[in-house]
Amino acid sequence: METLGRLFDRNAQIYGGEEALVFGERHWTYGELRRRAGRFSAALYRLGVRRQDRVSILAMNCPEYVEVYGAGHLAGYIIGTVNYRLTPPELEFVLGDSAPSVLVFEAQYAGVVDRLRTAVPSLRHLICIGETAPDWALPYEALVAEEKESAAPIVSLPEDYAHLMYSSGTTGRPKGVIKTHRAELARGEIFAAQLRLPSNGRSLVMMPLFHTGATSILFASQWVGASVVLHRKFDATAVLGDIERYRVGMTHMAPTIVRAILESPEIDKRDLSSLDTLFYASAPMPVALLKRAIARFGPILANGYGTTEGGGTFLQKHYHRLEGDERDRRRLFSIGHPTAHADIRIVDDAGNVLPPETPGELILRSPTVMACYWNNSVATKQTLRDGWLSTGDVGVMDEDGFIYLVDRKKDMIISGGENIYCQEVEQVLMNCEGVSEAAVLGVADDYWGEKVVAFIIRDAASAISSEEVTAFCSQHLARYKVPRIVAFVDDVPRVASGKVDKRALRNLYLAQNASAAEGSA
């Protein structure tokens, strides 16, 4: 198999009458998906879109999202995904940087798209998903229904760029991650193998399709010709209900979702016996929560590590042993072994491979690794070195090849499965009137995994409040990036160069909160 488009054609030929997608009460076969995606690819071509042009999509999970992916896979369009949680300034940057010729959007976002369409000069066509399209947009369904051709007269090539997904960067601006067809096929194949997906099985996807986690399950299912039960968004009752209703065998959850599922009053009312793999990723899993999940679901949990730029590792189900020796208990903290076709090294700052149990940067080489950062050659050179991806994460490898993350070299927070880079939040805070200096870090949170904490040094004459700071951030940042705690300080710990010492600041925060907890006990 050479391209995602060829995989789409193959599935229509071999599994044409088999179920490919379930959404609510609707079921799509592989043949139907191919027909609709093909017609949409032809409609885009008729509008002037050509191979390797960008087609962006702003939508929550919906069947049309899968069709837009399919159209790009068939014709070689680059599908750019847009996080619907972003604020208008963030959306404007992503669309301005990726410069799509077409934006497909759901009707609920018509207001923000109307404001953005004049700010993004590359946009030639706007296509609306929904029953009523504004007069400045084309209706998606009409384009598909009225198209006579079965596909665009162009096809994708193995080294074509397939996807452009934005991941926040340490420079304070999101970075566009480019993946080729070859890399994305490898991702689908590896995930299908590691998760052992059967061709007659069903996987449930509730993570957003703009995210690499959800698409890993989608492409893995397409690799084996299996079915995906797609949810518009996460709802614990709906997830539990559909696992029972559709006899779902595999699902992917961030740790916050695992917690919500365990705490749902519906969990003991549903037959979940069909579920044989619960893949958790996107954020660290607290061991106490992991133990609760294993106790409730049994030995069906599997873990993986990866980034939008590439993956990764896999910790198989049989290594999740609650009862065992010290080595088994330690492995509950592990992210596992390198996946098939992947090499991982732990290196020092000079790139030298370190001995077991010695902390260093985790670098990886895999066919799933990105081709480059879009419009960012400097960041590409810093991240891709001699075929190796520098993850920025600090880890150790034990004598048996198990890998453990011990810190993050990158200034990044993972909250609810979403990446948040401190400098991006700090730059917004520094634009807030009354703020002289700001330092942001992530601290552990029982529900979200981590939460954003901002330390603010006020201007001399300022009396700005935490509520005002939070309100300002809400205007410029997606909700999950807004600090949950704002602390006003006279100064912050610094290293010799004058930069904020984040490690010391975190220790100070933890010590103060521990003292407060002891005082209230």
N, C-alpha and C positions, 0 to 999 in steps of 0.2 A: 504494500500500500504506500503510495507516494504523497498523496494530498488528502486533506479533509474532504474536499469535493469528491474525490474518487471513492472515499469511504461512504459518503452519502449516496452516491450512485450504486455502489455495491450493496448497501443495505436495502435500497429500494428494489434491487433485482432479486436478492436472496430472501429478504425478510419483508417483502412488499406488503403482505397481508397481516404481518405480525404487529402487535401493539408497540408503539415507540414512545408515546407520550400520553399522560393522563393529566387533565386539569379540570378540577370540579367534576361535572358530569360528562365532559367531553373526552373522547378517546381518539387519538390519531395513530394511524398505521405509518410504517416507514414509507410506504408508497405515497400516502397522502402528504406527508411532510415534504417528500421530494418534489411532488407536483407544486405545492404552494411556494416552497423556497425557490424552485426553478422559475416559476412565473414572476416572483418578486425580483429575482436577479435579472430577468429579461426586461421588466418594467424599469428598473434602475438603468439598464443599458440604454433603453429608449430615451431616458431623461439625460443621457450624456455621460453617465458614470462609466469609467473604464478601469481595466485591470490595475490594481494597486492604488486606486483612488480611495480616500477614506470615507466610510459611511459610519456615522456615530449613532448611538441609540441611548436615549434617556427614558427609562421605563423601569417599573417594578417587574417582578417575575410574571411572565405571561407567555402563551404559546407563540405569539408573534416574535418574541425575543429569540426563541429557538429557530424560527424561520429566517430571521435577519442573519443570524449566524450562518445558517445553511446557504443563504443566497451569496454571502461573501465567500464561503468555502468553495462553492461551485464556480464562481466567476473570477475569483482572485481579487475581490474587493477587500480592503483592510477594514475590519470591523473594530471601531473604537467604542469602548464601553464607558459610560458616564455614571458616576455615583450619584443617584438621585437625592442623597442626603446633603449634598454640598449646597452652600449658599450661592446666590447669584454671582458675587465676585469670583468665587472658586470655579463655578461653572464657566464663567467667561474666560478665565485663564486656560482651563483644560481645552475648551473648544477653539480658542484662539491659537493655542500651541499646536493642536493636532490638525487644524485647518481642514475640517471635513467639507466635502462638497454637498453632502446630504446629512440631515439630522432627522432620524425617526424618533418620535416622542409620543408619549401617552397624553391623552386629552387633558388629564389633570395638571399637566405641566405647561399648558398653553400660555398661561399668564407670564411665567418666567421666560419661556421661549420667545414670546412676543417682544419682551424687553431686550433679549439677547440677540435677536436676529440681525439687527442693524450693527451690533458691536462685533460681529464675526463676519468679515467680508468674504470669506471663502464659501459661505453657505449659498448654494444656488437653489436648493429645493428643501422644503420642510414637509415631512410626511407624518400625519397624525394617526395614531392608533386609537380607535374609539368610534362611537356611533356618530358623533357630531364633530366635524373638523372646522376650525376657524377658516374664514374666507381666504386667508393668506397661506393656507397649507393644503396639501393633497391628502385625500382620505386613503389610508393604507389598504383597507379591504377592497375598495373599488379598483385600485391599481392591480391587486392580485386577481380579482374576479374577472376583470375586463381584458387581461393580458392573454394574447393568443399563442405566444411562443412558449415552449416548455422550458427554456433556459436561455440565458444570454449566449451570444455566439463567441464567447471567450471562456477559457478555463484557467484554473489556478495551476501553478507550478510548485514543485517541492520546496524551493528556496524562497518563494514569495512570502512576503509578510502577511500573516493571517490575522493577528489581533494586536490592538494597541490598548493596553490597560494602564491606567495611571495609579502610581503608588507614591505616597508622600515622600519627600526627600529631605535630607538633613540641611539643605540650603534654604529651606522654608518654602520651596515651591514643589508641587507634585512633579514626578518624573514619569514620562511615558515609556512603558516597557513594551518592546517589540518582540513578538514571537513568530517564528516561521511555521509553515505547515508541517515541516519535518519535526520540529520541536514539539508542536502540539499533538501530533500523532503519537510521538514517543510518550508524552504525558498520559494520553489515553490508554496506550498499551500497558504502561507500567502500573497505573492505578488499577486497571482491570485485573492484572496478574496478582498484584499485592492484595487486593480485596477479594480475589477469587470470585469474580462476578460470573454467574451462569447466564447463558443467553436467554433462558426462559424466566429470569428473575426480574424483580422490580426494586428500584432504588428510589428513595424519597429525597427530594431536594427542596429545602426551604431557605437555604442561604442565598443571597442575591446573585443573580447571573452576571453582574458586572465584576464579580469577585472570582479569583482563581480557584478557590475551594469548590464552589458550585460547578464551575466548568470542568474541573477535574472529574467529577462524578458524571457529568453529562457526556463528556468525550469517552470516558471509560465504558459507559453503558452503550454508546454508539459503536465502540470498538468490537463489542461482542454481540451486538444486535439485541440488547436488553431494553427494558422499558423504564422510563422515568416518571414517577408521580411528582408533579411540580406544584408547589404551593406558592401563592403570591407573596406571602411573608410568613414569618414564624408565628404560629399560634399553637400553644401546647395541646389544647383540646383537639384541634383539627389534626395535628400530627399523630396523636395517639389513636384517634378515630380512623385515620387512613392506613396506619400500620395494620390495624385489625381488618379493615374493610378490603384492602387490596393485597393482604398477605405480603407486606413489604419485607424484603430480606436484608436490605442494607440502607443505612442513612448516615449522613455526615452532620455533625453538630459541633459548634463552638462550646467551650465549657459552660458559658452562661446559659446556653440552651439546655445542656444536660441538667443543670441545676433546676431550671424552670420545669423541665419534664418530670424530674424526681419529686418536685413539690406540687405537681398538679393533682387535684383531687380525683382526676379521671384515671390516673395511672393504674389503679387496682380494679377498675371497672372494665378494662380492655384486655383482649386476648393478644398478647404480644409475642406469642410463641414462634411466629414466623421470622422474627428479627434475629439473624445470626451474626451480623456485623454492625457494630456501632463505631464508626470512625470519628475520632475526635481530633481536632486540630484548630488552627487559627490563633490559639493563645495557650499559655501554660495552664495545665489542669492541676488545681490544688489536690494534693494526695488524699486529703480527707474526703473530697468530693469524688475522686476516682474510686476510692474504696466503697463509698455509698453506691456508686453506679454499678460496680462489679457485684456487690452484694444483691442488688435488685435485679440486674439483667443477666447475671452469670458471666462466664468467661467469653464474652463476645466483643470486648472493647479492643480497638487497635488505634495506634497513634501514628502520626506522621509529622514530619518537619519539612517546610519548604517556604519559599517566598514567591512573590509575583515574578521575580527574576528567574527563578528556577528551583528545583528540588532534587534530591532531598534524601530523607531517611524514612524508615518504617519500623515500628515496634509491633511485632506480630501478637496476636491474641494470646498465644500460649505462654508469652513472657509476662503477662499480667497475673502474677501469682500473689494472692493475699497471704497465703500460708506458705512459708518456705524459709530458707535460710537467709542470712544477712545479704547475700548476693542477690537473691530474688527480690527482697524488699527494696534494695537500692535500684534495681532495674525499673521499678515503678516510676522513678524520676527520669528515666532515659527516654531519648527520642529514637532509640533503636539503631539499626544498622543502615548502611547505604542501600538504596534501592537498586534494582537491576540496572546495569549499564552506568551506574554512578560511582565516582570515586570521591572520597572525602579525606581531607588532611586537616590536621591541627598544626598551625604554623606560628612562628614568632614574627616579629615585625620585619625581619629580613627575609621571610619566606622559607625559613628552614623548618623541616618537619620535626615536631617535638615528640619526645618519648611518651609512653602511656602515663596517664594521670597528671600530665602537665598542661595547665591552661594556656590556650592560645586562640588565634582567630580560626574559625571554621571556614575553609574554602572548599568548593566543590566543582567537579567537572562532570557534566551529564548532557545527553542529547536534549534534555528539556530546558537547558539554559537559554536565556534571551539572546537575541542577535545584537541588540544595542538599546540605548535609551534614545528615544525620538528627539531630534533637535538638540542633543546634549552630548557632544563628543568628549567633552572634558570628563563628565561623570562616567561615561562608557569606559574610557581609558583607566579611570581610577578603580572601576569595579571589575572589569574583565582584563585579566592579566595572563598572557600565555595560555589561553584556553580555560583558565580557572576563574570561577566567580567568587569574588570576595564578599562574604555575607555580612561582615561587620559584627557577627555574633561570636562571643567567646565561649569555647567549650573544651571538654576533655574527652579523651577516648581511653577506655579501659583495656586491659589485656585481651579481652574477648571481642574487641571491636565495637562495643556498645558506646554510644556517644551521649554526652550529657551537656546541656547548656548551663553555664554558670553565670553568665552576665551578657550584657549587650554592649558591644563596642559602639554601635550606633546610638544616637540619642533618640531612642524611640520608646513609646509606650504602646502596649497592646491592651485595649479596653473593649470588652465585648466582641473580640475577634477583629477589631478594626485597628489599623496602624495609625499612630499619632506621633508626629515628630515634634519634639520639644521646641525646636527653634522656630517652627512655623507658628506655634502658639505664642512664643515670646515676641515674635515680630508684630503680631497683632496687638499684644499688650503694650508694647512700646509706642504704639500709635494712639493709645488711650490718653486723653488729657488728664493730667495729674499724676501720671506714672513716670517716675524717673528711671527705674530699672526693673527688670522682671527676670525671674529664673523659674523654669518649669521642670518638673520631674514627675515620674509615675511612682505610686506606692501601691502596695497590695490592697486589693479590695475583695471581700468575700463573694460578692455577686458578679462584678464586672471583670474580675481577674486583676485589673489595675485601674486606678483612677488618676485623673490629672490634678496635680496640686501646683498652684502658682504662688510664688513668694514675690511680694511687691514692695519696692522702696518708693515711697511717695515723693513727689516734689515737695520742696520745703514748705510751701504755703498751701498744699493740697490737703483736703479732708475727704477725698474720694472714698466711697464705701465699697465693700465687697459686692453688694448688689449692683452698683453702677458698673463695676468691672465686668461682672458676669453678663449684664445686659449689653455692654459694648461688644464683648466677644461673640455673643449670640447673633449679632448683626453681620459678623465677618467670618465666622467659623461654623462648620457643621456642628450639630448639637452634641455629638459624641466627643468633639474636641474641646468643648468649653470646660474650663476648670471647675471641678466639683468642690474644691476647697481653695479659698483665697486667703493667704496669710500676709499681714503687713509686718514688715521687719525694718529695723534700722540699717542693717547690713547683712551680707551673706558671706559664708566662708569662701576664700579664694586661694588659688595656687600662686606660685611665685610670679607668674606672668600677669596676674591680675584677673584671669578668667575665673568664673565661678567654679568652685570645687563641688560638683554635683554629688560625689560620693559622701563628702563630709556633710553636705546639706541634707541628704537623705538620712544619714545616721543621726543628725541633730533632730530632724523631724520625728524619727522613730523613737528616739530617747525621750523627747518631750511628751509624745503621745503615750508612751509606756508609763511615764511618771504620772500623767494625768489619770490613766486607768487605775494605777495603784492607789492614787489619792482618793478616787471615788469608790474603791472597793470596800 
